[in-house]
Amino acid sequence: MDKISATIITHNEESNIERCLNSLQGIADEIIVVDSFSDDRTLEICRRYNCKITCRAFTGFGSQRQYATGLTTNKYVLSIDADEVLTEELRASLLQVKRDGFTHRVYAARVCSYFCGREMHHSGWAPAAEIRLFNKRYANWNLRDVAEKVMFPDSLMPALLGGEIHHYRCASLDEFAAKEQRHARMLSRVIASHKHKVKVFAPTLRGCKEYLKCLVAQKALLDGPAGRHIAAQRFATMREAYRLARRLIKHNTTSSL
C-alpha cells in the first residue's frame, strides 16, 4: 500500500486540532506539524497522536506550508489545516487511492466552508475543488504570504477525489474578527511591497470595493445575516490592510531619506 504524509501548520489550535487529527487516523502514515509557538494545548494534543512537531516562526502561509512539505518522508503529501476535517467519503476515497496506487501526481478535494457552524454557499466561500494531495516531486506550494496555492506543471491533470473537506473557519464572530485582523496585517505588507504610494482615501475606497464584491459578485446576500456579516468584515479587513500599508510606505520613505 502506498503511503501519505499529512502536513498541518498550527498556532493555538487546541479547540480544533483533535478533530482534524482524528479524521487523519488510518489515512496519514506520518503527520508533520509545523507550529508557530502555540501557548495553549495544541502541541500536547499533537504529541498524543504521535505527530512529528517542528516549531518555527510564522513567515507567511506559502513558505510555512512549503517548509512542512520539506519535512515529509513520503512522496505524496496531503495538506490540511488544523480547522479542517476529512469526511468519511473522502477518507474512503483516499484509502482506495492508497490501495490501488497513485495514478495521478496531483489530486483535488472539494472544500466546504462553515461560518459559526453554518455551511456557506456563497460569500467567497462557495464549495470549491482545491489541490490538497500531490507528489512533491512535481508540485509544491508557492511562497506567497496570502492566497497561497499548490503549483504544478500545466501538463498535469488533477484527479478529483470523492468526498469533502469540511473547513470550520470560525466558531464565533470574535474569532472571525481576530483572524481577519491577522490577515489584514499580512496583506498590508504585501500591498506595501508592491506600491510606492497609497492615497489618503484608498483604504476606504478599497474597503468599499471589497464589500461590494463580496455582497454582489460573490452573492453574500444569499447567505443571509452570515453573508452580510462576512461582507462587512471584508470591508473592515481591506480598509485596515490599506491603512497599515500606507503607514508602512510612509515609514519606509521617511527612513530612506
SVG drawing of the C-alpha trace seen along z (x, -y; Angstrom):
<svg xmlns="http://www.w3.org/2000/svg" viewBox="-31 -62 49 64">
<polyline fill="none" stroke="black" stroke-width="0.4" points="0.0,0.0 1.3,-3.5 1.9,-6.0 0.8,-9.5 2.4,-12.2 -0.1,-14.8 1.1,-18.4 -0.6,-20.8 0.5,-24.3 -0.7,-25.4 -0.9,-28.3 -3.2,-28.0 -5.5,-25.4 -6.4,-23.4 -10.1,-23.8 -9.7,-22.3 -6.7,-20.1 -8.0,-16.9 -11.0,-16.8 -8.6,-17.2 -6.2,-14.5 -9.0,-12.0 -10.0,-12.3 -6.4,-11.5 -6.3,-8.2 -5.7,-5.3 -5.1,-7.8 -1.8,-9.5 1.3,-7.4 3.0,-10.3 1.7,-13.7 4.0,-16.7 3.0,-19.7 4.8,-23.0 3.8,-25.2 4.4,-28.9 4.9,-28.7 1.5,-28.0 0.9,-28.8 -2.2,-26.6 -2.6,-22.8 -2.1,-22.4 1.3,-20.6 0.2,-18.5 -2.7,-17.1 -0.4,-16.6 2.0,-14.6 -0.8,-12.2 -1.2,-11.4 2.5,-10.9 2.8,-13.8 6.3,-15.0 6.4,-18.5 8.7,-21.4 8.4,-24.9 9.1,-27.7 8.3,-31.4 5.4,-32.1 6.8,-33.5 3.6,-33.5 1.2,-30.7 3.1,-29.7 6.5,-29.4 5.2,-27.7 3.4,-25.1 6.4,-24.6 8.6,-24.1 6.2,-21.5 6.3,-19.7 10.1,-19.6 9.9,-17.7 7.9,-14.8 9.4,-11.4 6.8,-10.2 6.4,-11.3 2.7,-12.1 1.7,-14.9 -1.8,-15.7 -2.2,-19.3 -4.9,-20.0 -5.5,-22.9 -6.0,-22.4 -9.6,-23.6 -10.4,-21.1 -11.8,-17.6 -11.9,-14.8 -15.4,-13.4 -15.9,-9.6 -16.4,-9.6 -13.1,-11.4 -11.4,-9.0 -12.7,-6.0 -11.5,-7.7 -8.0,-8.2 -7.8,-4.7 -8.8,-3.4 -6.1,-5.5 -3.5,-4.1 -4.6,-0.6 -4.8,-0.9 -1.7,-3.1 -1.4,-6.7 -2.4,-7.1 -2.1,-10.9 0.5,-13.3 -2.0,-15.9 -5.4,-15.3 -8.1,-17.8 -10.7,-17.6 -13.9,-19.6 -13.7,-22.0 -16.9,-23.2 -16.6,-26.1 -18.5,-26.7 -19.1,-30.0 -20.1,-29.8 -21.4,-26.3 -23.3,-27.1 -22.3,-25.8 -21.7,-28.6 -22.8,-28.5 -21.7,-32.0 -19.8,-35.0 -16.5,-33.9 -16.7,-30.6 -18.7,-28.6 -17.7,-24.9 -14.7,-24.5 -12.2,-21.9 -8.6,-22.6 -5.4,-20.7 -4.7,-19.0 -2.8,-15.8 0.2,-15.9 3.5,-14.3 6.1,-16.7 8.5,-15.9 6.1,-17.5 4.1,-20.0 4.6,-22.3 3.4,-25.4 4.3,-28.9 5.8,-31.2 3.0,-33.8 2.2,-35.1 -1.5,-35.1 -3.6,-33.5 -1.1,-30.7 -1.7,-27.6 -0.1,-24.4 1.8,-25.0 2.4,-22.2 3.2,-21.8 0.4,-22.7 0.6,-19.2 -0.6,-17.6 -4.3,-16.9 -5.6,-16.8 -7.9,-14.0 -10.9,-14.8 -11.3,-12.7 -14.7,-11.6 -15.9,-13.2 -15.2,-16.6 -13.0,-18.5 -15.1,-20.5 -13.4,-23.8 -14.6,-25.2 -13.3,-28.7 -14.6,-30.2 -16.7,-29.2 -17.7,-32.8 -17.8,-36.3 -14.9,-37.3 -12.7,-34.5 -13.5,-35.6 -12.6,-39.2 -9.3,-38.2 -8.4,-36.0 -9.3,-38.8 -7.2,-41.3 -4.2,-39.0 -5.0,-38.7 -5.1,-42.5 -1.6,-42.8 -0.1,-40.2 -1.9,-41.7 -0.7,-45.2 2.9,-44.1 2.2,-42.6 0.5,-45.8 3.3,-48.0 5.9,-45.9 4.0,-46.4 3.0,-50.1 5.0,-53.3 2.1,-55.3 -1.3,-54.7 -3.6,-57.8 -5.4,-59.0 -8.9,-57.8 -7.6,-54.5 -8.3,-52.4 -12.0,-53.4 -12.4,-53.0 -10.7,-49.7 -12.8,-48.5 -16.0,-49.5 -14.9,-47.7 -14.2,-44.5 -17.6,-44.9 -19.5,-45.2 -17.5,-42.3 -18.5,-40.0 -22.1,-41.2 -22.9,-41.3 -20.4,-39.4 -19.9,-36.6 -23.6,-36.7 -23.2,-37.1 -26.8,-38.4 -28.0,-34.8 -26.2,-33.6 -28.4,-35.9 -27.1,-37.6 -24.0,-35.5 -23.2,-36.7 -23.8,-40.3 -21.5,-40.0 -18.8,-38.4 -19.1,-41.3 -18.9,-43.9 -15.8,-42.2 -14.2,-42.1 -14.7,-45.9 -13.0,-46.3 -10.2,-43.9 -9.3,-45.6 -9.6,-49.1 -7.2,-48.1 -4.8,-46.4 -4.5,-49.6 -4.4,-51.8 -1.5,-49.8 0.2,-49.7 0.0,-53.4 1.7,-53.8 4.4,-51.3 5.1,-53.1 5.4,-56.5 7.7,-55.0 10.0,-53.3 10.1,-56.6 11.0,-58.6 13.6,-56.1 15.3,-56.2 15.7,-60.0"/>
</svg>
